[in-house]
Amino acid sequence: MAKAEKAVVFDVGRVLFQWQLRALFEKLIDDAEELDWFLANVVTEEWHFEHDRGRPLAEMVPERVALFPAYQAHIKAYATRFNETVPGPVQGTHDLVRQLHARNVPLYCLTNFGDEFWAMFRPTEPIFDLFDDIIVSGTEKVAKPDPRIYRIVEERSDRSRGSLFFTDDNPANIEAARARGWDAHLFIDAPALEAQLHEAGLL
């Protein structure tokens, strides 16, 4: 069978699934001002990104607890209750995945996701069974928008750059993909993505 003209590469966080640290910590911190401070200073997205790049939780968590000992229980909850930072699917995108799969369009994920957190989250979501391969930054120890992780996708999918349709919610990740010649589209919502997929002849 001839190889499909294009494959579709999805980001995971905020494209396939909602993601917000607040979803967990609003359960643990009642005061709104304290919660905002905590998310801006203690468990921040910037600090979390260290795990996305491959740093182990066994290093990150004790180091953070030493800096913020009053929040020891909260920081440990970050490590053990990460799945609670994912409130649910992004509306409409799973339907698009299923439509593409039904049309035999090859599907990939390229996600900035910690290796240990991916091991916790992946088994809970059967939608990932529809993907040919999933490239996880924490496993590869390199994260978007580093060009090396895009090259890994190209090698693992055995596809030239122009045959990869990519959607991601981060403009920097889109720019990096376009720099490699990918057909990259900033994710806004499922209806906009559906229109882009139709325009590309994929739906």
C-alpha positions as CSV (number, residue, x, y, z in Angstrom):
1,M,0.0,0.0,0.0
2,A,1.3,3.5,-0.9
3,K,2.3,5.7,2.0
4,A,-0.4,8.3,2.8
5,E,0.6,11.7,1.5
6,K,0.6,13.3,4.9
7,A,0.7,12.3,8.5
8,V,-0.8,14.4,11.3
9,V,1.2,15.2,14.4
10,F,-0.7,16.4,17.5
11,D,0.6,18.1,20.6
12,V,-1.0,16.7,23.7
13,G,-1.3,19.4,26.4
14,R,-4.0,22.0,25.6
15,V,-4.6,20.4,22.2
16,L,-5.8,16.9,23.0
17,F,-6.2,17.4,26.7
18,Q,-6.7,20.3,29.0
19,W,-3.8,21.0,31.3
20,Q,-3.5,23.3,34.2
21,L,-1.6,23.0,37.5
22,R,-4.4,25.0,39.1
23,A,-6.8,22.1,38.6
24,L,-4.9,20.1,41.3
25,F,-3.8,22.9,43.7
26,E,-7.2,24.6,43.9
27,K,-8.2,21.4,45.8
28,L,-5.3,21.9,48.3
29,I,-5.2,25.7,48.7
30,D,-8.5,27.5,49.6
31,D,-7.3,31.1,49.6
32,A,-7.3,32.5,46.1
33,E,-4.4,34.9,46.7
34,E,-2.2,32.2,48.2
35,L,-3.0,29.9,45.3
36,D,-2.0,32.5,42.8
37,W,1.3,33.1,44.7
38,F,2.0,29.4,45.0
39,L,1.5,28.8,41.2
40,A,3.7,31.8,40.4
41,N,6.5,30.9,42.8
42,V,6.5,27.3,44.0
43,V,5.0,24.8,41.6
44,T,5.3,26.9,38.4
45,E,5.0,25.9,34.8
46,E,8.6,26.9,34.3
47,W,9.8,24.6,37.0
48,H,7.5,21.8,35.7
49,F,9.2,22.2,32.3
50,E,12.4,20.9,33.8
51,H,10.7,17.5,34.1
52,D,9.5,17.8,30.5
53,R,13.1,18.2,29.5
54,G,14.1,15.0,31.3
55,R,15.0,16.0,34.8
56,P,13.9,13.3,37.3
57,L,11.3,14.0,40.0
58,A,13.7,12.4,42.5
59,E,16.0,15.5,42.0
60,M,13.3,18.1,41.5
61,V,11.0,17.4,44.4
62,P,13.5,17.4,47.3
63,E,15.2,20.4,45.9
64,R,11.9,22.3,45.8
65,V,10.8,21.1,49.3
66,A,14.1,22.5,50.6
67,L,13.3,25.9,49.1
68,F,9.7,25.9,50.3
69,P,9.4,23.6,53.3
70,A,6.0,24.9,54.3
71,Y,4.6,23.5,51.1
72,Q,6.2,20.0,51.4
73,A,2.8,18.2,51.2
74,H,1.8,20.3,48.1
75,I,5.0,19.7,46.3
76,K,4.8,16.0,46.9
77,A,1.2,16.0,45.7
78,Y,2.5,17.5,42.4
79,A,4.6,14.3,42.0
80,T,1.9,11.8,43.0
81,R,-1.3,13.4,41.8
82,F,-0.2,14.8,38.5
83,N,-3.1,13.3,36.6
84,E,-5.4,15.7,38.5
85,T,-3.8,18.6,36.5
86,V,-5.6,17.2,33.5
87,P,-9.3,18.0,33.9
88,G,-10.3,16.3,30.7
89,P,-10.2,16.3,26.9
90,V,-10.1,19.5,24.8
91,Q,-13.5,19.7,23.3
92,G,-13.7,18.3,19.8
93,T,-10.2,17.2,19.1
94,H,-10.7,13.5,20.0
95,D,-13.4,13.4,17.3
96,L,-11.0,14.7,14.8
97,V,-8.4,12.1,15.8
98,R,-11.1,9.4,15.3
99,Q,-12.1,10.8,11.9
100,L,-8.5,10.8,10.7
101,H,-7.9,7.3,12.0
102,A,-11.0,6.1,10.1
103,R,-9.5,7.6,6.9
104,N,-6.2,5.7,7.6
105,V,-4.3,9.0,8.1
106,P,-1.1,8.2,10.0
107,L,-1.2,9.8,13.4
108,Y,1.6,10.9,15.8
109,C,2.0,12.8,19.0
110,L,4.8,15.2,19.8
111,T,4.5,16.3,23.4
112,N,6.4,18.1,26.0
113,F,5.6,15.7,28.9
114,G,7.7,14.3,31.7
115,D,8.6,10.7,31.3
116,E,7.4,9.7,34.8
117,F,4.2,11.7,34.4
118,W,3.6,10.1,31.0
119,A,3.9,6.7,32.5
120,M,1.1,7.7,34.9
121,F,-1.1,9.4,32.4
122,R,-0.8,7.3,29.2
123,P,-2.6,4.1,30.5
124,T,-5.6,6.1,31.5
125,E,-6.4,7.4,28.0
126,P,-7.2,4.8,25.2
127,I,-7.3,7.6,22.5
128,F,-3.5,7.2,22.3
129,D,-4.0,3.6,21.0
130,L,-5.0,5.3,17.7
131,F,-1.5,6.8,17.2
132,D,1.3,5.2,15.3
133,D,3.9,6.6,17.6
134,I,4.2,9.1,20.5
135,I,7.4,11.1,20.9
136,V,7.7,12.3,24.6
137,S,10.2,15.0,25.5
138,G,10.9,13.6,28.9
139,T,11.8,10.2,27.5
140,E,14.0,11.7,24.7
141,K,15.4,14.3,27.2
142,V,14.9,17.1,24.7
143,A,11.8,19.4,24.4
144,K,10.1,21.6,21.9
145,P,11.1,24.0,20.4
146,D,14.6,22.4,20.2
147,P,15.1,21.3,16.6
148,R,16.4,17.9,17.8
149,I,13.0,16.6,18.9
150,Y,11.4,17.5,15.5
151,R,14.2,15.5,13.8
152,I,13.3,12.5,16.0
153,V,9.7,12.7,14.7
154,E,11.0,12.8,11.1
155,E,13.2,9.7,11.7
156,R,10.6,7.7,13.6
157,S,7.9,8.4,11.1
158,D,10.2,8.0,8.2
159,R,8.7,11.1,6.6
160,S,10.0,14.1,4.8
161,R,9.4,17.4,6.4
162,G,6.7,18.6,4.0
163,S,4.6,15.5,4.7
164,L,4.0,16.3,8.4
165,F,1.0,18.3,9.3
166,F,1.5,19.6,12.9
167,T,-0.7,21.4,15.4
168,D,0.4,22.9,18.7
169,D,-0.9,25.6,21.0
170,N,2.6,27.2,21.5
171,P,3.7,29.7,18.8
172,A,7.4,29.0,19.5
173,N,6.8,25.3,18.8
174,I,5.0,26.1,15.5
175,E,7.8,28.4,14.4
176,A,10.4,25.7,15.1
177,A,8.3,23.2,13.1
178,R,7.9,25.6,10.1
179,A,11.6,26.3,10.2
180,R,12.1,22.5,9.4
181,G,9.5,22.7,6.6
182,W,6.6,21.2,8.4
183,D,3.0,22.2,7.6
184,A,2.5,23.6,11.0
185,H,-0.7,25.3,12.4
186,L,-1.2,27.1,15.7
187,F,-4.0,25.4,17.6
188,I,-6.9,27.7,18.6
189,D,-9.8,25.3,18.9
190,A,-11.2,22.1,17.3
191,P,-13.4,23.9,14.6
192,A,-10.4,25.9,13.4
193,L,-8.2,22.7,13.3
194,E,-11.0,20.9,11.4
195,A,-11.0,23.6,8.8
196,Q,-7.2,23.4,8.5
197,L,-7.4,19.6,8.1
198,H,-10.0,20.0,5.4
199,E,-7.9,22.6,3.6
200,A,-4.9,20.2,3.7
201,G,-7.1,17.4,2.2
202,L,-6.8,15.3,5.3
203,L,-10.5,15.3,6.2
